[in-house]
Amino acid sequence: MAYGQYPRDDSYNSELRERMVNSALKWRLLLQIDSEEKKTGIMWGDVVRIYFWIHEDDLQALRFDRVICEMQCG
């Protein structure tokens, strides 16, 4: 949805859902950083993990300015 700018309301449309799934399969995990306070002294919030994702087309073109960062709390 982030890369293709698909509205959430349209996810019930089976044709659009298939396009969204196919698009999602083209995302690659570029970097994952975990909170490891004991090992590294790094702790974000409540055991947060930070993920950096890149679309395979952007990776191939070296378009790192289009990386998306996502934080998840454990």
N, C-alpha and C positions, 0 to 999 in steps of 0.2 A: 504494500500500500504506500510505503514511503517513497519508493523509487518510481512506481507507476502512477502515483497520485490517484489511487482508486478511492472513491468515497466508501465509507463503512456500510452505508445503507444498501449499496449495490452488491454486497457480498452474498446475498441470497440468490442472485442471478447465477445459474449453474455455468453458463458460458464465461461470464466474468470471473467467477470463482476459479475456474480452470486456468484462466490467464494469470490470475494472481498467484496461484500455486506454482505454475511454471516459472513465473518471475521470481518468486521466493527461493526457488531451488538454485538460482544463479548468484545468491549472496554467499560470501566467504568470510569466515572468521579470520580477521587479520591479527588481532592481539587480544588476549584475555589477561586481566590483572586481578588477582584475588587479594583480599585483605588477609594478611598473615602477620599479625602484630608480634607474635613470639619470634618469628624468623626474621622479619624485615623491619619491624617497627611501623608498618603501614596498616592503618585501620580506618576505613571510611564508613561512617555510620554504624549500622548493625550488621557487620560481616557482609559488606557490599562487594560485589564483583563488577568489574567494568569490562565491557565488551566493545571492541572496535570492529565494525563490519564494513565490507566493501563489496560492491557489485562486481562480478567477474569482468564485465566490459570496462569498468573504470580501472580495475587492477591491470588489465592488459594494456590500457592506454596510460598507465602510471598517473591517474587522476586521483591522487591521495587527498586533494582538497574536497573530495566528495564522500569521504569516510563518515560513517554515522557512529556515534558513541551512545551506548546504552548502559545504564546502571541498574543492577538488580540487587535487591536486599534479601538476604537469606533469613 
